[in-house]
Amino acid sequence: MTEVSVDPDRCTGHGRCYTLAPDVFDADEMGHSVVLVGEVSGGLEAQAVTAEQNCPEGAISLIR
């Protein structure tokens, strides 16, 4: 299992994470990322990795 988190101080709401990984991330009322699933594996882990790699602020952390 991989733990997923988003640093709210770094997230500016580009939306790439919830576009690329809609089963793992969503947006709050301001468009900033929120984690839907705190621990992922398999297909959800693959989505989370893609989102992490595409976050311009580096706000997503994955702990394996």
mmCIF file as Biopython writes it, N, C-alpha, C and O atoms, coordinates in Angstrom:
data_model
#
loop_
_atom_site.group_PDB
_atom_site.id
_atom_site.type_symbol
_atom_site.label_atom_id
_atom_site.label_alt_id
_atom_site.label_comp_id
_atom_site.label_asym_id
_atom_site.label_entity_id
_atom_site.label_seq_id
_atom_site.pdbx_PDB_ins_code
_atom_site.Cartn_x
_atom_site.Cartn_y
_atom_site.Cartn_z
_atom_site.occupancy
_atom_site.B_iso_or_equiv
_atom_site.auth_seq_id
_atom_site.auth_asym_id
_atom_site.pdbx_PDB_model_num
ATOM 1   N N  . MET A ? 1  ? 0.846   -1.191 0.000   1.0 0.0 1  A 1 
ATOM 2   C CA . MET A ? 1  ? 0.000   0.000  0.000   1.0 0.0 1  A 1 
ATOM 3   C C  . MET A ? 1  ? 0.888   1.250  0.000   1.0 0.0 1  A 1 
ATOM 4   O O  . MET A ? 1  ? 1.967   1.279  0.591   1.0 0.0 1  A 1 
ATOM 5   N N  . THR A ? 2  ? 0.394   2.254  -0.673  1.0 0.0 2  A 1 
ATOM 6   C CA . THR A ? 2  ? 1.078   3.538  -0.751  1.0 0.0 2  A 1 
ATOM 7   C C  . THR A ? 2  ? 0.170   4.603  -0.147  1.0 0.0 2  A 1 
ATOM 8   O O  . THR A ? 2  ? -1.013  4.686  -0.476  1.0 0.0 2  A 1 
ATOM 9   N N  . GLU A ? 3  ? 0.739   5.413  0.738   1.0 0.0 3  A 1 
ATOM 10  C CA . GLU A ? 3  ? -0.015  6.494  1.374   1.0 0.0 3  A 1 
ATOM 11  C C  . GLU A ? 3  ? 0.065   7.741  0.493   1.0 0.0 3  A 1 
ATOM 12  O O  . GLU A ? 3  ? 1.137   8.099  0.003   1.0 0.0 3  A 1 
ATOM 13  N N  . VAL A ? 4  ? -1.073  8.394  0.299   1.0 0.0 4  A 1 
ATOM 14  C CA . VAL A ? 4  ? -1.176  9.578  -0.555  1.0 0.0 4  A 1 
ATOM 15  C C  . VAL A ? 4  ? -1.505  10.794 0.296   1.0 0.0 4  A 1 
ATOM 16  O O  . VAL A ? 4  ? -2.372  10.734 1.168   1.0 0.0 4  A 1 
ATOM 17  N N  . SER A ? 5  ? -0.806  11.904 0.040   1.0 0.0 5  A 1 
ATOM 18  C CA . SER A ? 5  ? -1.143  13.148 0.721   1.0 0.0 5  A 1 
ATOM 19  C C  . SER A ? 5  ? -0.883  14.332 -0.202  1.0 0.0 5  A 1 
ATOM 20  O O  . SER A ? 5  ? -0.117  14.241 -1.161  1.0 0.0 5  A 1 
ATOM 21  N N  . VAL A ? 6  ? -1.540  15.443 0.111   1.0 0.0 6  A 1 
ATOM 22  C CA . VAL A ? 6  ? -1.368  16.685 -0.631  1.0 0.0 6  A 1 
ATOM 23  C C  . VAL A ? 6  ? -1.023  17.778 0.367   1.0 0.0 6  A 1 
ATOM 24  O O  . VAL A ? 6  ? -1.694  17.928 1.388   1.0 0.0 6  A 1 
ATOM 25  N N  . ASP A ? 7  ? 0.015   18.537 0.075   1.0 0.0 7  A 1 
ATOM 26  C CA . ASP A ? 7  ? 0.406   19.669 0.913   1.0 0.0 7  A 1 
ATOM 27  C C  . ASP A ? 7  ? -0.473  20.859 0.517   1.0 0.0 7  A 1 
ATOM 28  O O  . ASP A ? 7  ? -0.302  21.417 -0.567  1.0 0.0 7  A 1 
ATOM 29  N N  . PRO A ? 8  ? -1.403  21.248 1.377   1.0 0.0 8  A 1 
ATOM 30  C CA . PRO A ? 8  ? -2.330  22.334 1.015   1.0 0.0 8  A 1 
ATOM 31  C C  . PRO A ? 8  ? -1.635  23.682 0.844   1.0 0.0 8  A 1 
ATOM 32  O O  . PRO A ? 8  ? -2.165  24.567 0.173   1.0 0.0 8  A 1 
ATOM 33  N N  . ASP A ? 9  ? -0.461  23.847 1.440   1.0 0.0 9  A 1 
ATOM 34  C CA . ASP A ? 9  ? 0.270   25.106 1.288   1.0 0.0 9  A 1 
ATOM 35  C C  . ASP A ? 9  ? 0.940   25.220 -0.080  1.0 0.0 9  A 1 
ATOM 36  O O  . ASP A ? 9  ? 1.222   26.324 -0.544  1.0 0.0 9  A 1 
ATOM 37  N N  . ARG A ? 10 ? 1.195   24.085 -0.721  1.0 0.0 10 A 1 
ATOM 38  C CA . ARG A ? 10 ? 1.845   24.089 -2.030  1.0 0.0 10 A 1 
ATOM 39  C C  . ARG A ? 10 ? 0.854   24.012 -3.184  1.0 0.0 10 A 1 
ATOM 40  O O  . ARG A ? 10 ? 1.147   24.485 -4.282  1.0 0.0 10 A 1 
ATOM 41  N N  . CYS A ? 11 ? -0.315  23.423 -2.951  1.0 0.0 11 A 1 
ATOM 42  C CA . CYS A ? 11 ? -1.306  23.249 -4.008  1.0 0.0 11 A 1 
ATOM 43  C C  . CYS A ? 11 ? -1.924  24.596 -4.385  1.0 0.0 11 A 1 
ATOM 44  O O  . CYS A ? 11 ? -2.395  25.341 -3.526  1.0 0.0 11 A 1 
ATOM 45  N N  . THR A ? 12 ? -1.911  24.896 -5.696  1.0 0.0 12 A 1 
ATOM 46  C CA . THR A ? 12 ? -2.521  26.139 -6.173  1.0 0.0 12 A 1 
ATOM 47  C C  . THR A ? 12 ? -3.738  25.888 -7.053  1.0 0.0 12 A 1 
ATOM 48  O O  . THR A ? 12 ? -4.334  26.830 -7.575  1.0 0.0 12 A 1 
ATOM 49  N N  . GLY A ? 13 ? -4.111  24.606 -7.220  1.0 0.0 13 A 1 
ATOM 50  C CA . GLY A ? 13 ? -5.351  24.294 -7.920  1.0 0.0 13 A 1 
ATOM 51  C C  . GLY A ? 13 ? -5.255  24.159 -9.420  1.0 0.0 13 A 1 
ATOM 52  O O  . GLY A ? 13 ? -6.221  24.478 -10.114 1.0 0.0 13 A 1 
ATOM 53  N N  . HIS A ? 14 ? -4.140  23.702 -9.953  1.0 0.0 14 A 1 
ATOM 54  C CA . HIS A ? 14 ? -4.047  23.472 -11.398 1.0 0.0 14 A 1 
ATOM 55  C C  . HIS A ? 14 ? -5.025  22.394 -11.862 1.0 0.0 14 A 1 
ATOM 56  O O  . HIS A ? 14 ? -5.503  22.438 -12.995 1.0 0.0 14 A 1 
ATOM 57  N N  . GLY A ? 15 ? -5.323  21.432 -10.998 1.0 0.0 15 A 1 
ATOM 58  C CA . GLY A ? 15 ? -6.318  20.414 -11.313 1.0 0.0 15 A 1 
ATOM 59  C C  . GLY A ? 15 ? -5.811  19.203 -12.065 1.0 0.0 15 A 1 
ATOM 60  O O  . GLY A ? 15 ? -6.602  18.343 -12.452 1.0 0.0 15 A 1 
ATOM 61  N N  . ARG A ? 16 ? -4.524  19.119 -12.277 1.0 0.0 16 A 1 
ATOM 62  C CA . ARG A ? 16 ? -3.998  17.963 -13.006 1.0 0.0 16 A 1 
ATOM 63  C C  . ARG A ? 16 ? -4.235  16.668 -12.242 1.0 0.0 16 A 1 
ATOM 64  O O  . ARG A ? 16 ? -4.540  15.637 -12.842 1.0 0.0 16 A 1 
ATOM 65  N N  . CYS A ? 17 ? -4.097  16.716 -10.927 1.0 0.0 17 A 1 
ATOM 66  C CA . CYS A ? 17 ? -4.230  15.486 -10.130 1.0 0.0 17 A 1 
ATOM 67  C C  . CYS A ? 17 ? -5.631  14.906 -10.240 1.0 0.0 17 A 1 
ATOM 68  O O  . CYS A ? 17 ? -5.779  13.710 -10.490 1.0 0.0 17 A 1 
ATOM 69  N N  . TYR A ? 18 ? -6.650  15.714 -10.062 1.0 0.0 18 A 1 
ATOM 70  C CA . TYR A ? 18 ? -8.003  15.151 -10.112 1.0 0.0 18 A 1 
ATOM 71  C C  . TYR A ? 18 ? -8.484  14.916 -11.534 1.0 0.0 18 A 1 
ATOM 72  O O  . TYR A ? 18 ? -9.482  14.225 -11.740 1.0 0.0 18 A 1 
ATOM 73  N N  . THR A ? 19 ? -7.793  15.479 -12.516 1.0 0.0 19 A 1 
ATOM 74  C CA . THR A ? 19 ? -8.073  15.142 -13.909 1.0 0.0 19 A 1 
ATOM 75  C C  . THR A ? 19 ? -7.437  13.807 -14.271 1.0 0.0 19 A 1 
ATOM 76  O O  . THR A ? 19 ? -8.061  12.973 -14.928 1.0 0.0 19 A 1 
ATOM 77  N N  . LEU A ? 20 ? -6.201  13.608 -13.843 1.0 0.0 20 A 1 
ATOM 78  C CA . LEU A ? 20 ? -5.470  12.383 -14.166 1.0 0.0 20 A 1 
ATOM 79  C C  . LEU A ? 20 ? -5.810  11.207 -13.254 1.0 0.0 20 A 1 
ATOM 80  O O  . LEU A ? 20 ? -5.693  10.049 -13.656 1.0 0.0 20 A 1 
ATOM 81  N N  . ALA A ? 21 ? -6.228  11.507 -12.032 1.0 0.0 21 A 1 
ATOM 82  C CA . ALA A ? 21 ? -6.513  10.454 -11.046 1.0 0.0 21 A 1 
ATOM 83  C C  . ALA A ? 21 ? -7.813  10.756 -10.309 1.0 0.0 21 A 1 
ATOM 84  O O  . ALA A ? 21 ? -7.800  11.009 -9.104  1.0 0.0 21 A 1 
ATOM 85  N N  . PRO A ? 22 ? -8.935  10.730 -11.029 1.0 0.0 22 A 1 
ATOM 86  C CA . PRO A ? 22 ? -10.211 11.124 -10.413 1.0 0.0 22 A 1 
ATOM 87  C C  . PRO A ? 22 ? -10.706 10.175 -9.329  1.0 0.0 22 A 1 
ATOM 88  O O  . PRO A ? 22 ? -11.587 10.538 -8.550  1.0 0.0 22 A 1 
ATOM 89  N N  . ASP A ? 23 ? -10.162 8.978  -9.267  1.0 0.0 23 A 1 
ATOM 90  C CA . ASP A ? 23 ? -10.566 8.047  -8.211  1.0 0.0 23 A 1 
ATOM 91  C C  . ASP A ? 23 ? -9.754  8.243  -6.936  1.0 0.0 23 A 1 
ATOM 92  O O  . ASP A ? 23 ? -10.072 7.667  -5.895  1.0 0.0 23 A 1 
ATOM 93  N N  . VAL A ? 24 ? -8.702  9.060  -7.022  1.0 0.0 24 A 1 
ATOM 94  C CA . VAL A ? 24 ? -7.827  9.296  -5.867  1.0 0.0 24 A 1 
ATOM 95  C C  . VAL A ? 24 ? -7.974  10.714 -5.333  1.0 0.0 24 A 1 
ATOM 96  O O  . VAL A ? 24 ? -7.898  10.932 -4.124  1.0 0.0 24 A 1 
ATOM 97  N N  . PHE A ? 25 ? -8.185  11.689 -6.230  1.0 0.0 25 A 1 
ATOM 98  C CA . PHE A ? 25 ? -8.243  13.100 -5.856  1.0 0.0 25 A 1 
ATOM 99  C C  . PHE A ? 25 ? -9.548  13.743 -6.322  1.0 0.0 25 A 1 
ATOM 100 O O  . PHE A ? 25 ? -10.183 13.296 -7.276  1.0 0.0 25 A 1 
ATOM 101 N N  . ASP A ? 26 ? -9.920  14.801 -5.618  1.0 0.0 26 A 1 
ATOM 102 C CA . ASP A ? 26 ? -11.054 15.632 -6.007  1.0 0.0 26 A 1 
ATOM 103 C C  . ASP A ? 26 ? -10.665 17.073 -5.710  1.0 0.0 26 A 1 
ATOM 104 O O  . ASP A ? 26 ? -9.567  17.336 -5.218  1.0 0.0 26 A 1 
ATOM 105 N N  . ALA A ? 27 ? -11.558 17.999 -6.006  1.0 0.0 27 A 1 
ATOM 106 C CA . ALA A ? 27 ? -11.309 19.413 -5.756  1.0 0.0 27 A 1 
ATOM 107 C C  . ALA A ? 27 ? -12.202 19.918 -4.639  1.0 0.0 27 A 1 
ATOM 108 O O  . ALA A ? 27 ? -13.346 19.487 -4.496  1.0 0.0 27 A 1 
ATOM 109 N N  . ASP A ? 28 ? -11.660 20.845 -3.845  1.0 0.0 28 A 1 
ATOM 110 C CA . ASP A ? 28 ? -12.501 21.514 -2.860  1.0 0.0 28 A 1 
ATOM 111 C C  . ASP A ? 28 ? -13.204 22.688 -3.546  1.0 0.0 28 A 1 
ATOM 112 O O  . ASP A ? 28 ? -13.096 22.844 -4.762  1.0 0.0 28 A 1 
ATOM 113 N N  . GLU A ? 29 ? -13.911 23.500 -2.791  1.0 0.0 29 A 1 
ATOM 114 C CA . GLU A ? 29 ? -14.687 24.596 -3.378  1.0 0.0 29 A 1 
ATOM 115 C C  . GLU A ? 29 ? -13.813 25.669 -4.028  1.0 0.0 29 A 1 
ATOM 116 O O  . GLU A ? 29 ? -14.308 26.477 -4.815  1.0 0.0 29 A 1 
ATOM 117 N N  . MET A ? 30 ? -12.510 25.683 -3.702  1.0 0.0 30 A 1 
ATOM 118 C CA . MET A ? 30 ? -11.578 26.656 -4.291  1.0 0.0 30 A 1 
ATOM 119 C C  . MET A ? 30 ? -10.775 26.051 -5.448  1.0 0.0 30 A 1 
ATOM 120 O O  . MET A ? 30 ? -9.958  26.738 -6.061  1.0 0.0 30 A 1 
ATOM 121 N N  . GLY A ? 31 ? -11.007 24.764 -5.750  1.0 0.0 31 A 1 
ATOM 122 C CA . GLY A ? 31 ? -10.284 24.109 -6.825  1.0 0.0 31 A 1 
ATOM 123 C C  . GLY A ? 31 ? -8.989  23.448 -6.402  1.0 0.0 31 A 1 
ATOM 124 O O  . GLY A ? 31 ? -8.250  22.921 -7.234  1.0 0.0 31 A 1 
ATOM 125 N N  . HIS A ? 32 ? -8.713  23.476 -5.097  1.0 0.0 32 A 1 
ATOM 126 C CA . HIS A ? 32 ? -7.506  22.827 -4.588  1.0 0.0 32 A 1 
ATOM 127 C C  . HIS A ? 32 ? -7.771  21.340 -4.376  1.0 0.0 32 A 1 
ATOM 128 O O  . HIS A ? 32 ? -8.903  20.914 -4.146  1.0 0.0 32 A 1 
ATOM 129 N N  . SER A ? 33 ? -6.705  20.574 -4.460  1.0 0.0 33 A 1 
ATOM 130 C CA . SER A ? 33 ? -6.815  19.119 -4.378  1.0 0.0 33 A 1 
ATOM 131 C C  . SER A ? 33 ? -7.129  18.626 -2.972  1.0 0.0 33 A 1 
ATOM 132 O O  . SER A ? 33 ? -6.623  19.142 -1.975  1.0 0.0 33 A 1 
ATOM 133 N N  . VAL A ? 34 ? -7.980  17.610 -2.930  1.0 0.0 34 A 1 
ATOM 134 C CA . VAL A ? 34 ? -8.237  16.859 -1.703  1.0 0.0 34 A 1 
ATOM 135 C C  . VAL A ? 34 ? -8.100  15.377 -2.037  1.0 0.0 34 A 1 
ATOM 136 O O  . VAL A ? 34 ? -8.454  14.934 -3.129  1.0 0.0 34 A 1 
ATOM 137 N N  . VAL A ? 35 ? -7.582  14.626 -1.079  1.0 0.0 35 A 1 
ATOM 138 C CA . VAL A ? 35 ? -7.373  13.195 -1.269  1.0 0.0 35 A 1 
ATOM 139 C C  . VAL A ? 35 ? -8.662  12.456 -0.934  1.0 0.0 35 A 1 
ATOM 140 O O  . VAL A ? 35 ? -9.230  12.638 0.143   1.0 0.0 35 A 1 
ATOM 141 N N  . LEU A ? 36 ? -9.115  11.630 -1.853  1.0 0.0 36 A 1 
ATOM 142 C CA . LEU A ? 36 ? -10.303 10.803 -1.627  1.0 0.0 36 A 1 
ATOM 143 C C  . LEU A ? 36 ? -9.945  9.468  -0.984  1.0 0.0 36 A 1 
ATOM 144 O O  . LEU A ? 36 ? -10.708 8.935  -0.178  1.0 0.0 36 A 1 
ATOM 145 N N  . VAL A ? 37 ? -8.777  8.930  -1.345  1.0 0.0 37 A 1 
ATOM 146 C CA . VAL A ? 37 ? -8.343  7.620  -0.879  1.0 0.0 37 A 1 
ATOM 147 C C  . VAL A ? 37 ? -6.934  7.783  -0.310  1.0 0.0 37 A 1 
ATOM 148 O O  . VAL A ? 37 ? -5.993  8.043  -1.060  1.0 0.0 37 A 1 
ATOM 149 N N  . GLY A ? 38 ? -6.781  7.635  0.991   1.0 0.0 38 A 1 
ATOM 150 C CA . GLY A ? 38 ? -5.499  7.871  1.645   1.0 0.0 38 A 1 
ATOM 151 C C  . GLY A ? 38 ? -4.458  6.798  1.412   1.0 0.0 38 A 1 
ATOM 152 O O  . GLY A ? 38 ? -3.260  7.076  1.468   1.0 0.0 38 A 1 
ATOM 153 N N  . GLU A ? 39 ? -4.894  5.574  1.153   1.0 0.0 39 A 1 
ATOM 154 C CA . GLU A ? 39 ? -3.965  4.480  0.866   1.0 0.0 39 A 1 
ATOM 155 C C  . GLU A ? 39 ? -4.409  3.784  -0.408  1.0 0.0 39 A 1 
ATOM 156 O O  . GLU A ? 39 ? -5.574  3.417  -0.559  1.0 0.0 39 A 1 
ATOM 157 N N  . VAL A ? 40 ? -3.460  3.608  -1.327  1.0 0.0 40 A 1 
ATOM 158 C CA . VAL A ? 40 ? -3.786  3.048  -2.633  1.0 0.0 40 A 1 
ATOM 159 C C  . VAL A ? 40 ? -2.852  1.893  -2.980  1.0 0.0 40 A 1 
ATOM 160 O O  . VAL A ? 40 ? -1.761  1.760  -2.427  1.0 0.0 40 A 1 
ATOM 161 N N  . SER A ? 41 ? -3.311  1.068  -3.906  1.0 0.0 41 A 1 
ATOM 162 C CA . SER A ? 41 ? -2.500  0.004  -4.491  1.0 0.0 41 A 1 
ATOM 163 C C  . SER A ? 41 ? -3.042  -0.273 -5.884  1.0 0.0 41 A 1 
ATOM 164 O O  . SER A ? 41 ? -4.108  0.223  -6.249  1.0 0.0 41 A 1 
ATOM 165 N N  . GLY A ? 42 ? -2.313  -1.062 -6.663  1.0 0.0 42 A 1 
ATOM 166 C CA . GLY A ? 42 ? -2.777  -1.458 -7.989  1.0 0.0 42 A 1 
ATOM 167 C C  . GLY A ? 42 ? -3.047  -0.283 -8.905  1.0 0.0 42 A 1 
ATOM 168 O O  . GLY A ? 42 ? -2.209  0.607  -9.054  1.0 0.0 42 A 1 
ATOM 169 N N  . GLY A ? 43 ? -4.234  -0.283 -9.524  1.0 0.0 43 A 1 
ATOM 170 C CA . GLY A ? 43 ? -4.613  0.754  -10.475 1.0 0.0 43 A 1 
ATOM 171 C C  . GLY A ? 43 ? -4.700  2.140  -9.863  1.0 0.0 43 A 1 
ATOM 172 O O  . GLY A ? 43 ? -4.361  3.131  -10.509 1.0 0.0 43 A 1 
ATOM 173 N N  . LEU A ? 44 ? -5.154  2.212  -8.620  1.0 0.0 44 A 1 
ATOM 174 C CA . LEU A ? 44 ? -5.225  3.518  -7.962  1.0 0.0 44 A 1 
ATOM 175 C C  . LEU A ? 44 ? -3.832  4.055  -7.670  1.0 0.0 44 A 1 
ATOM 176 O O  . LEU A ? 44 ? -3.600  5.262  -7.732  1.0 0.0 44 A 1 
ATOM 177 N N  . GLU A ? 45 ? -2.910  3.160  -7.353  1.0 0.0 45 A 1 
ATOM 178 C CA . GLU A ? 45 ? -1.527  3.593  -7.128  1.0 0.0 45 A 1 
ATOM 179 C C  . GLU A ? 45 ? -0.940  4.143  -8.426  1.0 0.0 45 A 1 
ATOM 180 O O  . GLU A ? 45 ? -0.230  5.148  -8.407  1.0 0.0 45 A 1 
ATOM 181 N N  . ALA A ? 46 ? -1.226  3.501  -9.534  1.0 0.0 46 A 1 
ATOM 182 C CA . ALA A ? 46 ? -0.744  3.978  -10.832 1.0 0.0 46 A 1 
ATOM 183 C C  . ALA A ? 46 ? -1.289  5.375  -11.129 1.0 0.0 46 A 1 
ATOM 184 O O  . ALA A ? 46 ? -0.563  6.231  -11.633 1.0 0.0 46 A 1 
ATOM 185 N N  . GLN A ? 47 ? -2.567  5.605  -10.818 1.0 0.0 47 A 1 
ATOM 186 C CA . GLN A ? 47 ? -3.156  6.937  -11.000 1.0 0.0 47 A 1 
ATOM 187 C C  . GLN A ? 47 ? -2.454  7.955  -10.109 1.0 0.0 47 A 1 
ATOM 188 O O  . GLN A ? 47 ? -2.142  9.059  -10.555 1.0 0.0 47 A 1 
ATOM 189 N N  . ALA A ? 48 ? -2.203  7.591  -8.851  1.0 0.0 48 A 1 
ATOM 190 C CA . ALA A ? 48 ? -1.559  8.502  -7.910  1.0 0.0 48 A 1 
ATOM 191 C C  . ALA A ? 48 ? -0.144  8.856  -8.361  1.0 0.0 48 A 1 
ATOM 192 O O  . ALA A ? 48 ? 0.276   10.007 -8.235  1.0 0.0 48 A 1 
ATOM 193 N N  . VAL A ? 49 ? 0.587   7.885  -8.879  1.0 0.0 49 A 1 
ATOM 194 C CA . VAL A ? 49 ? 1.943   8.135  -9.381  1.0 0.0 49 A 1 
ATOM 195 C C  . VAL A ? 49 ? 1.897   9.110  -10.556 1.0 0.0 49 A 1 
ATOM 196 O O  . VAL A ? 49 ? 2.706   10.035 -10.622 1.0 0.0 49 A 1 
ATOM 197 N N  . THR A ? 50 ? 0.976   8.915  -11.466 1.0 0.0 50 A 1 
ATOM 198 C CA . THR A ? 50 ? 0.825   9.824  -12.605 1.0 0.0 50 A 1 
ATOM 199 C C  . THR A ? 50 ? 0.524   11.238 -12.130 1.0 0.0 50 A 1 
ATOM 200 O O  . THR A ? 50 ? 1.095   12.201 -12.640 1.0 0.0 50 A 1 
ATOM 201 N N  . ALA A ? 51 ? -0.367  11.364 -11.161 1.0 0.0 51 A 1 
ATOM 202 C CA . ALA A ? 51 ? -0.707  12.678 -10.624 1.0 0.0 51 A 1 
ATOM 203 C C  . ALA A ? 51 ? 0.499   13.324 -9.948  1.0 0.0 51 A 1 
ATOM 204 O O  . ALA A ? 51 ? 0.757   14.512 -10.137 1.0 0.0 51 A 1 
ATOM 205 N N  . GLU A ? 52 ? 1.235   12.543 -9.163  1.0 0.0 52 A 1 
ATOM 206 C CA . GLU A ? 52 ? 2.426   13.063 -8.489  1.0 0.0 52 A 1 
ATOM 207 C C  . GLU A ? 52 ? 3.433   13.583 -9.520  1.0 0.0 52 A 1 
ATOM 208 O O  . GLU A ? 52 ? 3.999   14.662 -9.344  1.0 0.0 52 A 1 
ATOM 209 N N  . GLN A ? 53 ? 3.651   12.837 -10.567 1.0 0.0 53 A 1 
ATOM 210 C CA . GLN A ? 53 ? 4.624   13.211 -11.591 1.0 0.0 53 A 1 
ATOM 211 C C  . GLN A ? 53 ? 4.200   14.443 -12.385 1.0 0.0 53 A 1 
ATOM 212 O O  . GLN A ? 53 ? 5.042   15.116 -12.980 1.0 0.0 53 A 1 
ATOM 213 N N  . ASN A ? 54 ? 2.915   14.738 -12.399 1.0 0.0 54 A 1 
ATOM 214 C CA . ASN A ? 54 ? 2.407   15.857 -13.191 1.0 0.0 54 A 1 
ATOM 215 C C  . ASN A ? 54 ? 2.006   17.075 -12.376 1.0 0.0 54 A 1 
ATOM 216 O O  . ASN A ? 54 ? 1.498   18.046 -12.937 1.0 0.0 54 A 1 
ATOM 217 N N  . CYS A ? 55 ? 2.221   17.049 -11.078 1.0 0.0 55 A 1 
ATOM 218 C CA . CYS A ? 55 ? 1.876   18.195 -10.227 1.0 0.0 55 A 1 
ATOM 219 C C  . CYS A ? 55 ? 2.955   19.270 -10.370 1.0 0.0 55 A 1 
ATOM 220 O O  . CYS A ? 55 ? 4.101   19.033 -9.989  1.0 0.0 55 A 1 
ATOM 221 N N  . PRO A ? 56 ? 2.616   20.449 -10.911 1.0 0.0 56 A 1 
ATOM 222 C CA . PRO A ? 56 ? 3.625   21.485 -11.126 1.0 0.0 56 A 1 
ATOM 223 C C  . PRO A ? 56 ? 4.241   22.022 -9.834  1.0 0.0 56 A 1 
ATOM 224 O O  . PRO A ? 56 ? 5.374   22.501 -9.847  1.0 0.0 56 A 1 
ATOM 225 N N  . GLU A ? 57 ? 3.522   21.949 -8.737  1.0 0.0 57 A 1 
ATOM 226 C CA . GLU A ? 57 ? 4.032   22.462 -7.467  1.0 0.0 57 A 1 
ATOM 227 C C  . GLU A ? 57 ? 4.730   21.397 -6.626  1.0 0.0 57 A 1 
ATOM 228 O O  . GLU A ? 57 ? 5.364   21.713 -5.620  1.0 0.0 57 A 1 
ATOM 229 N N  . GLY A ? 58 ? 4.613   20.137 -7.038  1.0 0.0 58 A 1 
ATOM 230 C CA . GLY A ? 58 ? 5.165   19.059 -6.220  1.0 0.0 58 A 1 
ATOM 231 C C  . GLY A ? 58 ? 4.437   18.914 -4.899  1.0 0.0 58 A 1 
ATOM 232 O O  . GLY A ? 58 ? 5.039   18.574 -3.881  1.0 0.0 58 A 1 
ATOM 233 N N  . ALA A ? 59 ? 3.132   19.175 -4.921  1.0 0.0 59 A 1 
ATOM 234 C CA . ALA A ? 59 ? 2.337   19.161 -3.695  1.0 0.0 59 A 1 
ATOM 235 C C  . ALA A ? 59 ? 1.898   17.762 -3.280  1.0 0.0 59 A 1 
ATOM 236 O O  . ALA A ? 59 ? 1.441   17.573 -2.153  1.0 0.0 59 A 1 
ATOM 237 N N  . ILE A ? 60 ? 2.028   16.786 -4.162  1.0 0.0 60 A 1 
ATOM 238 C CA . ILE A ? 60 ? 1.574   15.426 -3.872  1.0 0.0 60 A 1 
ATOM 239 C C  . ILE A ? 60 ? 2.743   14.600 -3.368  1.0 0.0 60 A 1 
ATOM 240 O O  . ILE A ? 60 ? 3.827   14.610 -3.952  1.0 0.0 60 A 1 
ATOM 241 N N  . SER A ? 61 ? 2.508   13.882 -2.270  1.0 0.0 61 A 1 
ATOM 242 C CA . SER A ? 61 ? 3.523   12.989 -1.711  1.0 0.0 61 A 1 
ATOM 243 C C  . SER A ? 61 ? 2.974   11.574 -1.677  1.0 0.0 61 A 1 
ATOM 244 O O  . SER A ? 61 ? 1.827   11.337 -1.298  1.0 0.0 61 A 1 
ATOM 245 N N  . LEU A ? 62 ? 3.816   10.648 -2.079  1.0 0.0 62 A 1 
ATOM 246 C CA . LEU A ? 62 ? 3.489   9.234  -2.001  1.0 0.0 62 A 1 
ATOM 247 C C  . LEU A ? 62 ? 4.520   8.579  -1.099  1.0 0.0 62 A 1 
ATOM 248 O O  . LEU A ? 62 ? 5.724   8.701  -1.326  1.0 0.0 62 A 1 
ATOM 249 N N  . ILE A ? 63 ? 4.045   7.886  -0.080  1.0 0.0 63 A 1 
ATOM 250 C CA . ILE A ? 63 ? 4.939   7.194  0.854   1.0 0.0 63 A 1 
ATOM 251 C C  . ILE A ? 63 ? 4.690   5.705  0.709   1.0 0.0 63 A 1 
ATOM 252 O O  . ILE A ? 63 ? 3.595   5.206  0.967   1.0 0.0 63 A 1 
ATOM 253 N N  . ARG A ? 64 ? 5.714   5.025  0.297   1.0 0.0 64 A 1 
ATOM 254 C CA . ARG A ? 64 ? 5.611   3.578  0.065   1.0 0.0 64 A 1 
ATOM 255 C C  . ARG A ? 64 ? 6.134   2.808  1.243   1.0 0.0 64 A 1 
ATOM 256 O O  . ARG A ? 64 ? 6.128   1.577  1.228   1.0 0.0 64 A 1 
#
